[in-house]
Amino acid sequence: MLAEKASVPEVIYTSQGVYWAYWVDFTDPTVPGGQRMGVARSVDGIHWEKLGVVNFTGLEQRGPGPADPDVMELPDGRLRMYFFRERTVYSALSTDGINYTVEEGYRLTADEIWDPNVIRLPDGRYRMYLNHRDIISASSDDGMTFTLDDGVRVQRGAVPGAPGCWQSHAARRAFGSIAPPTACSLTRRRRLRRPAVFRTCSSCPMGGCGCM
């Protein structure tokens, strides 16, 4: 078991041959906002070294902590984490996978959005997929300034029994459990060779959906 009382796991395999796992951590109820960002590292995807929680520099200390991590490796080897907080998607950079510096401004803000997932397109542009009950998207030339695209990418109900297409179900598929092959899973750009294990609980803000 890698983490208990966890939600919205994210795993990236870097060019350095290292797996990084991130998740929303609810193990310490005394933390302001009730949540932190857990982090672990592995060289084989099986044996993990838990490294505590992510240290964010430049993050305003208010309300809930960062949630819904989505990480990509930049050409220079740095890691950029997109994360959600209070109707807004922010980003932060790291050189060591543990200490992240929040970048200036925000990447996107809108009502009722969560779970950002960013991919780089073949033409060099970026596309962010978000839950908005339906799955919607936003586009960017530089990965920093995103503009909402018109229309809906996937209509609600793509995952049976869910009000929309939740990232947690895509994560369930990526982490080795059973989940339907929806378009939601197509927004994930990485797959683990072997599953890491997470467990959620009733404190999960996603409604105890049994996502991990």
TABELHU-V953160 format. One line per field, one symbol per residue. ss: DSSP state (@ for helix, = for strand, . for the rest). phi: phi as a letter, one per 20 degrees, with the letter a starting at -180 (. if undefined). psi: psi as a letter, one per 20 degrees, with the letter a starting at -180 (. if undefined). A space follows every 50 residues. Layout:
# TABELHU-V953160
ss=???
phi=???
psi=???
This chain:
# TABELHU-V953160
ss=..=..========.....=======......@@@.=======.....=== ===.===.........=======.....=======..=======....== ==.....==....=======.....======...======......==.. ...=............@@@@@@@@........@@@@...........=.. ............
phi=.ebdlcblfcccdefemceddcbeddfdfefgnmbcdfbbcbdcmdeddf dncfeednefeblffgblfbcceegenfdddebdblmcddbbdbdcnded dfffmceacafldalfcdceegenfccddcebmeedbccbecmdddcfef ndecfgnfdgndfbeegffffgffeneebffefgfffeeccefcfedcce bfegfenmfmfc
psi=phqqlrqmqppporijkppppqqppjiniippijqaoqqrqqiijgpqop jcqpoppjppnqbqrqrlqppqprhjiqpppprqomjqprqqqqijigop ppqqbrhqprqlqrmpopqprhjirqpppqplfrprrqqqhjjgoqppqq apgpqqjhopiqianqhhhhhgghjiapqqmrhghiipiqqqhqprpqpr aiipijkljkh.
